[in-house]
Amino acid sequence: MPTSKSEPTGPAGGRAGPCYDLAVIGAGPAGLAAADTAARFGLRVALVDAGSRLGGQYYRHPAPELGAARPGRLHHGWAVFTRLRARLAASPLVDHLAGHHVWAAEAGGPGDGGRPWRLHATHGPGAADRTTVRARAVLLATGAHERHLPFPGWTLPGVVSAGGAQAVLKSSLVLPGRRIVVAGSGPLLLAVASSLVSAGAEVPAVVEAASYLGYARGLPVLAGNPAKLAEGAAHGAGLLRRGVRLRRGSAVVEAHGTDRVTAVTVARLDSRWRPVPGSGRRIACDALAIGHGLVPQIELAVELGAGTVTGPDGAVALEVDAEQRTSVPGLWAAGETCGVGGADLALAEGVLAAHAVAGRPAPAREAATRRRRRAFAALMAAAHAPGPDWTGWVTDDTEVCRCEEVPAREVRAAVEELGAGDARTVKLLTRAGMGWCQGRMCGPAVARLSGGGAGRPDSRPLSCPVPLAQLAEPRPD
Amino acid sequence: MLKRTPYDVVVVGAGVVGAACAYYAARAGLKTAVVDRGPVAGGTTGAGEGNLLVSDKEPGPELDLALLSARLWRELAAEFGERVEYEPKGGLVVATEAAGLDPLHGFAAAQRAAGVEAVPVAADELRTLEPHLAHGLPGGYLYPQDAQVQPALAAAHLLRASGADRHLGEAVTGLLRGPGGAVTGVATARGAIAAPAVVNAAGTWGGELAALAGAHLPVLPRRGFVLVTEPLPRIVRHKVYAADYVADVASGSADLQSSAVVEGTPAGPVLIGASRERVGFDRTLDPRVLHRLAAQAAALFPVLRTVQVQRSYRGFRPYLPDHLPAIGRDARVPGLYHACGHEGAGIGLAPATGLLIGRQLTGADPGFDLAPFRPERFERFEGAEGES
């Protein structure tokens, strides 16, 4: 499967490559499953991924040079991954385009005789480090990124994202500190705490903002997802055994320290996530891993005008039918792009999408998994949805946009004095969200401070930075 | 419907033109309301570069308007200054080949006769003005009156300074009509806002608002893309563009036309724009457009080849078939005024437009010939051309 396999006709440099039956963007669980299934149906597949190794964030693992004895030790479902990886490597029909960032997708024409899709990708800094991938159909499996809710002190060294802490641990086997508070909201917190403890860190507390009462409303859904319950229970039991305390309905409302975080203040929250006055307690630590769940990464599809839905947690996801079709003909989506729901769901949706692309009937097992897990995902999203008053802990001095160093004061002034009513206008008036991360970090916070919900994401003609020299080169086709 | 405080004037549109109308109306002592279905600067204004240009305009009514506006912007800068990122940086127009010099000389001579400052720049002086400009360019002109503002900030601060009541996020659904069909206010989803005068500053939707009053105003969208680089040290000092830009603005062709207007910003990123296409409100990205912008920018400033384009944005300019805006009282509908169709020059032309509308509203002598901008001038074109 490596790129070299297709080198003679491969889509390198300025030449037009072959036209694939399916281009899969993203090599996490959904993309891997889709590429594998599609290849088994005889489709020629391009697996285009920004990462250097297969697996995405979920199956992130150390580089071989690190010589990890058991790279799967930190993973659930590692065997599933190694099986997919082996099959893909052996398939003559799959080209893995590693390190390729797709900056724009051009929709193809209808039918087999129509113009193919074109994915424009950059894979290095040079003028020639660009590729146009042509395909009959495209599957968007670009996953999700973390939701960050700012609080005073969140920019201190030692404060890391929960997902980032886990990613660094998985890829480099490095811990962000020795005594690590894990905080935020969502099922990832328990998994992260488990990983950190397994790797030798002390975790004095896991601070979960949700009360978990939300789950009680969905007992039938829980009963239908015993594996999910067992997974949560296993994390919980393991943590308890090691003396890790779970504080529910609480949040880190401030991180303290000068050069580095040395302690955090944890406060109780009311049902709207407003900190309860006088409830603050200080916990000493040398690192804080914080995360508030995930947000689908769907810029490429939004730019194409694909229909979206807003989940119970306010996150915007792609709207798909039972066979993972988006509203744009020829564009499929699977996994977190359709709403955050975890790896098993992503694997099932990848398989379903590949069946649909290949014109095969949907397999019953994956269809059932999808139904069950989607219901669970909705329950989870509702339970961990940020309460409407979380901005109560955002002081005027709190930096909201880290890239452009915009404090909450400026965002509030733009709304109250200048007439900004949404995140886009706040961005225009304050530069919040205009920096390197393009609002992926501060987007939800700016939206909330602007008084609006997440709304429809901003359209982005370029979904990631591109070297100007690559845009300036004449197009090959 | 709810009764609200009666106003002297309701401005529809919270872009930079609507904000300027509100600003000058309020300064003329009128009680003003501004209504917009979105936030401030939510349309074309928020997608603009903030060009305050006289350099790209041939002698004629638009240049006269631009010269008046350039003076007004200097006055406004004294009031708003850094808050709207006003920079009197000047424009540098370069010829890309020797054959382009003669038309440039002729164009500049005519502009100077009309009151524009245009200073010839010899080939060997170009890099003194712009050290990173490509070698071998044959020459150009410096236009000291060209300037820059950050358009969203400009609209927001003009609107705030106007003291007008803001009805943002409130879509206009109809016009109130009085005896003889006179417009007497607007109806919105939240109620009625009564006023003896309504100003149509609705930008690309100006034609639809006019149609609510039964008036024909063929405002059409012209799409543009802008590229934004990563933040850079100040490597581009002026607004720099190739001479072919002038031909593009006045062009009637529907084909893609672009020329790289390259400029730095106080925040660091270099802006490269803007393409001009007539494709309706189609939002589909055509990478060829981005390619042309990037290639032309790199041809002017080779150093840009090594930088990252961080993002791109698109906007739709409101234009009228003769490429002049509609400004002033609508002779067909009492009470209705227009201030729209400024195409890519709305930021630059906003203060003059606002000032003249303000004078008309108060019955003062505009002191400026508004005949070329008459809103009803398209009546006779109706159905004559495919595009209008």
Interface residues (C-beta under 8 A of the other chain):
Chain A: A104 E106 A107 R118 H120 A127 E303 G305 E404 A414 E417 L418 G419 A420 G421 D422 R424 T425 L428 L429 R431 M434 W436 Q438 S459 R460 P461 L462 P465 V466 P467 L468 A469 L471 A472 E473 P474 R475
Chain B: A14 G38 P39 V40 A41 G42 G46 A152 L153 A156 H157 L159 R160 R166 L168 G169 F225 L227 T229 E230 A267 R283 T284 L285 D286 P287 R288 L290 H291 L293 A294 A295 A297 A298 L304 R305 T306 V307 Q308 V309 Q310 R311 S312 Y313 R314
